[in-house]
Amino acid sequence: MDAESGRGAASARKKSWRSELVLAYQSLGVVYGEVATSPLYVYKSAFAGGDIDHSEGNEEIYGVLSLVFWTLTLITLLKYVLVVLRADDDGEGGTFALYSLICRRVRAGLLPGVVGDSSAADDELKEQRDGGALPPLASSVRAALQQRRELQWLLLMFALLGTSMVIGDGVLTPAVSVFSAVSGLKLSMVNEQHQYVLLPVTCVILVGLFALQHFGTHRVGFLFAPIVCLWLACISAIGVYNIFIWNPHIYKALSPYYMHSFIQKTQVGGWMSLGGILLCVTGSEAMYADLGHFSQSSIKIAFTMVVYPSLVLAYMGQAAYISQHHNFERNHHIGFYISVPEKIRWPVLGIAILAAVVGSQAVITGTFSVIKQCCSLNCFPRVKIVHTSSTVHGQIYIPEINWILMILCLAVTIGFRNTKQMANAQGLAVITVMIVTTCFMSLVIVLCWNKNVVFALAFLLFFGAIEAVYFSASLVKFHEGAWVPIILSFTFLIVMCVWHYGTTKKYEFDVENKVSISWLLNLGPSLGIVRVRGIGLIHTELVSGIPAIFSHFVTNLPAFHQVLVFLCIKSVSVPHVQSEERFLVGRIGLKQYRLYRVVVRYGYRDVQQDSLEFEKALVSSIAEFIRSGDSDQNGYPDGSESPYERLSIISKGLPFQEAYGEVEGSPESSVRKDTNRNLVSSKSTRVRFVLPENAQINSEVRNELQELTEAREAGMSFIMGRSYMKAKSGSSLMKRIAINFIYEFLTRNSRGPAYAANVPHVSTLEVGMVCQV
């Protein structure tokens, strides 16, 4: 038995390692496309603009190589691979993952599902990810964050700033990568031909890249990893060739001594060139942001075993070639393609363009994912989200954002027409996101990892000092392209802040104007209205009380469905909510009222079910709530309106069967059913709940299930509230501008609440209200 168990354990370990290696291979195409293509423009950007010269003594090229090597080693390898990747939020990474970790740990924050509308059930859900007790100093930090709202706003602003810079990077990276790859044509064509070819070819590739986004990447995604592998093999082989042919002693330039000599000799010029050197770590944040698609070990294996050695060889090879050539034009020929042997320049050009497209695709997809997270947390206007793959939920497409990115990317390419200014813009966006990550990681080390504050300060001061130097070097290039990410991030930041502020004010209005449950119960079982067949779903943001839209509706149209469900679809500050923890069901009033409250919880990375599957899951959860006996007691007998007071977590709904057309021997009635979610079918739907064998069900429960069955057969209607926000008279000028103009504009041009909830139009009724906030 021991031998057999030993063989089984060895087989499991072998299978685990095999899976990790497969993930590591796949991550090359998804995660590392951007950082792998950085050798195309790092040296060109560092020497562009005349900040430093390439002298006969080679101090400059040796110094740049040393800076590139140590920047890549310290920031990408040490900071991200060895430290930041460990700060996963239930397997997810990115700016919002760090923000979510901090907010859950301190129980303070400004996003939904953190405080304010949190519940005991939500707190239990979050505690599964939290650590133990905090040290004394960490407790003081936690208390300060809980008590001071301005610190909570500062945290949120940092998270949104990092997110807006990531979106800006989605504009700049395709432009820089594709333009740099196509610029290799310069060495193979005369200047008169090249100047008329470079820009059109770049624009055609960019338009094609964005135009094909709606097809998704699942059809060609299998090619991404081989392309990046081929590219890494290509640049490392060229690097080794140049090292042996031109300067076998180039490895000496990796010494930090050459960094010191470089700064000492070039001074201000060397400091300004850091903005170009910084580009060697572009794509480092992608390793952390894409953590949810792979695993820590697979990303670490891919970088340390493949990407890092290939990049070091590529940069060393370029430096070796440049160190032996001093007679070419500085602004045009210091770069990647000049070091490529002429016989293979055309094949390398083709591989470079493919690699640039793969790297750009990864950034665009990452931008879509970030915006989806923002929408889930009410920090971005509602947009259309299309899932391009039925098997991989992370592959999404957002049409509005796609075309905005394409227009901005083309504008940057046509407007600048050179790598230097585009690289300056990209560098500022990249380093800003890194600074945000460094600040958040310092808090994570103290609050979430329970480490001594000395470790957090050491991390903050060491990496913060390095990144502050690079940030200053990038910011000084404001007039040379660095203004672009500032304008872009400021625009997106305003959009996100105003949308978050507007939705928060709307929620506060709903809370202040909600109708008490006692008012509803005093109407009697009929609620003072005509009860018609079917299920009515009243969408609300509230987890207690009755939304104002319901009283507004029944006042003007005194008729409603025989079964009423107050439905709250809620995002919580965890990446994923397990299906058995998703539905919370409770009863309002006496059993004969047939009033239920259902809260459906999603994580910020969860994919919401389509409307048909959601309806089935909702009805089966209510049926299980009725059958299980959790509903034996009537809800709120004392008029209490405490959130989630009587809600029960339904881990598995009561299964039921649906049949279309006439079913012989079935006593239930039938009505029309929306079968294709667009047109109403002439066939009727029969519903039959599958009860456990030998289940002892009393007549009262059976009658309630029977009524739910008949209501489901009659169909479901969705009652949505559409609020029109107006600032109160006497409000400040800033508030009137934010609510009456910006938020109103965003609301008119975003998707409606029915679309965001994935509700079919044929079953939707919207109730409009004016909200004075």
Summary of the structure (lengths in Angstrom):
residues: 773
radius of gyration: 29.7
end to end distance: 71.5
largest distance: 96.5
contacts: 2680
relative contact order: 0.12
helix: 62%
strand: 11%
